[in-house]
């Protein structure tokens, strides 16, 4: 049953913001480090952690791309709304 819940959570993983995914990932890691879970639950937690790490990585890559685009536009001499 834990695997089904994990899959359900994975479906909305892309809808998570960076901070939500990071906070849930921290909780997953805490639970894994604490131990005391069955092998099946540990594997489900590991898989969820992988999904959350991917969400975080994609969000950070998107932010980096936007930042790079803004810096490139600035370097090309494009003026911002408050610049003259």
C-alpha positions as CSV (number, residue, x, y, z in Angstrom):
1,X,0.0,0.0,0.0
2,X,2.9,2.4,0.7
3,X,4.0,2.0,-2.9
4,X,0.6,3.1,-4.2
5,X,0.7,6.2,-1.9
6,X,4.2,6.9,-3.2
7,X,3.0,6.8,-6.8
8,X,0.1,9.1,-6.0
9,X,2.4,11.6,-4.4
10,X,4.7,11.4,-7.4
11,X,2.0,12.4,-9.8
12,X,1.8,15.8,-8.1
13,X,5.5,16.2,-7.7
14,X,5.9,18.5,-10.6
15,X,3.2,20.8,-9.0
16,X,5.4,21.3,-5.9
17,X,7.3,24.5,-5.5
18,X,11.0,24.3,-4.7
19,X,10.6,25.0,-1.0
20,X,7.8,22.4,-0.6
21,X,9.9,19.8,-2.4
22,X,13.0,20.6,-0.4
23,X,11.1,20.5,2.9
24,X,9.5,17.2,2.1
25,X,12.9,15.8,1.0
26,X,14.4,16.9,4.3
27,X,11.7,14.9,6.1
28,X,12.2,11.9,3.9
29,X,16.0,11.9,4.6
30,X,15.3,12.4,8.4
31,X,13.0,9.3,8.3
32,X,15.5,7.2,6.4
33,X,18.3,8.2,8.7
34,X,16.2,7.4,11.8
35,X,15.6,3.8,10.6
36,X,13.0,1.6,12.1
37,X,11.1,1.2,8.8
38,X,10.4,-1.9,6.9
39,X,12.4,-2.5,3.7
40,X,9.3,-1.8,1.6
41,X,8.7,1.5,3.4
42,X,12.4,2.4,3.1
43,X,12.3,1.8,-0.6
44,X,9.2,3.8,-1.0
45,X,10.8,6.7,0.9
46,X,14.0,6.4,-1.2
47,X,11.9,6.6,-4.4
48,X,10.0,9.6,-3.1
49,X,13.3,11.2,-2.2
50,X,14.6,10.7,-5.7
51,X,11.4,12.3,-7.1
52,X,11.7,15.3,-4.8
53,X,15.4,15.7,-5.6
54,X,14.5,15.8,-9.3
55,X,11.8,18.4,-8.7
56,X,14.4,20.5,-6.8
57,X,17.0,20.1,-9.5
58,X,14.5,21.1,-12.2
59,X,13.3,24.1,-10.3
60,X,16.9,25.3,-9.7
61,X,17.8,24.7,-13.4
62,X,14.8,26.8,-14.4
63,X,15.8,29.6,-12.0
64,X,19.4,29.5,-13.3
65,X,18.1,29.7,-17.0
66,X,16.0,32.7,-16.1
67,X,18.9,34.4,-14.3
68,X,21.3,33.7,-17.2
69,X,18.7,35.1,-19.7
70,X,18.3,38.2,-17.6
71,X,22.1,38.7,-17.3
72,X,22.6,38.1,-21.0
73,X,19.9,40.7,-21.8
74,X,21.6,43.1,-19.5
75,X,25.0,42.5,-21.1
76,X,23.5,43.1,-24.5
77,X,22.6,46.6,-23.4
78,X,18.9,46.2,-23.1
79,X,17.5,48.8,-20.8
80,X,15.2,47.8,-18.0
81,X,12.0,49.7,-17.2
82,X,13.7,52.1,-14.8
83,X,16.9,52.7,-16.9
84,X,17.4,55.5,-19.3
